Amino acid sequence: MAKDEISLDGLTFEAALERLEAIVQRLESGEVDLEESIRIYEEGVKIKAFCERKLGEAQERVEKIVLAPDGSVKTEPTEIP
């Protein structure tokens, strides 16, 4: 892995989101020089894609709990529009 390349291995969705929020705050502060802004923007794009992928995976696993007429509980895959 190159020196400037970020690693998302083992990163949780929540940790990635925190990292992304920190990047946005730094960019919005206006106190980062151009080269650093570009570098952290690229990092933010990678983290955004990671978060979207994690959300997609979670959405696929979500199940809807259904109460059957006989009172039993079963699960069915959630219909995703």
C-alpha positions as CSV (number, residue, x, y, z in Angstrom):
1,M,0.0,0.0,0.0
2,A,1.3,3.4,-0.9
3,K,2.2,5.9,1.8
4,D,-0.8,8.2,1.1
5,E,-3.3,5.3,0.4
6,I,-5.9,4.8,3.1
7,S,-6.9,1.5,4.5
8,L,-10.5,0.7,5.2
9,D,-9.8,-2.9,6.2
10,G,-11.6,-3.7,9.5
11,L,-13.2,-0.3,9.6
12,T,-16.8,-0.2,10.9
13,F,-19.5,1.8,9.2
14,E,-19.7,4.1,12.2
15,A,-15.9,4.7,12.3
16,A,-15.9,5.4,8.6
17,L,-18.8,7.8,8.9
18,E,-16.9,9.6,11.7
19,R,-13.8,9.8,9.5
20,L,-15.9,11.2,6.7
21,E,-17.5,13.8,8.9
22,A,-14.0,14.9,10.1
23,I,-12.9,15.3,6.5
24,V,-16.0,17.4,5.7
25,Q,-15.3,19.6,8.7
26,R,-11.7,20.1,7.6
27,L,-12.7,21.0,4.1
28,E,-15.4,23.4,5.2
29,S,-13.0,25.1,7.7
30,G,-11.1,26.6,4.7
31,E,-7.8,26.2,6.7
32,V,-6.4,23.3,4.6
33,D,-4.1,24.1,1.7
34,L,-5.0,23.1,-1.9
35,E,-2.9,19.9,-2.0
36,E,-4.1,18.7,1.3
37,S,-7.7,19.5,0.3
38,I,-7.4,17.4,-2.8
39,R,-5.8,14.5,-0.8
40,I,-8.5,14.4,1.9
41,Y,-11.3,14.9,-0.7
42,E,-10.0,11.8,-2.5
43,E,-10.0,10.0,0.9
44,G,-13.6,11.1,1.5
45,V,-14.7,9.8,-1.9
46,K,-13.3,6.4,-1.0
47,I,-14.9,6.4,2.4
48,K,-18.2,7.5,0.9
49,A,-18.1,4.5,-1.4
50,F,-17.2,2.2,1.5
51,C,-20.2,3.5,3.5
52,E,-22.6,3.1,0.6
53,R,-21.3,-0.5,0.1
54,K,-21.8,-1.2,3.9
55,L,-25.3,0.2,3.8
56,G,-26.2,-1.9,0.7
57,E,-24.9,-5.0,2.5
58,A,-26.9,-4.2,5.6
59,Q,-30.0,-3.5,3.5
60,E,-29.8,-6.9,1.9
61,R,-29.7,-8.6,5.3
62,V,-32.6,-6.7,6.8
63,E,-35.6,-9.0,7.4
64,K,-39.2,-8.1,8.1
65,I,-40.8,-9.8,11.0
66,V,-44.2,-11.1,10.2
67,L,-46.9,-12.2,12.6
68,A,-48.7,-15.2,10.9
69,P,-52.5,-15.7,11.4
70,D,-51.8,-18.6,13.8
71,G,-49.8,-16.2,16.0
72,S,-46.4,-17.6,15.1
73,V,-43.5,-15.2,14.1
74,K,-41.6,-15.7,10.9
75,T,-39.2,-13.6,8.9
76,E,-39.4,-12.7,5.2
77,P,-36.9,-10.8,3.1
78,T,-37.6,-7.1,3.0
79,E,-38.8,-5.9,-0.3
80,I,-36.4,-3.2,-1.4
81,P,-37.7,-0.8,-4.0
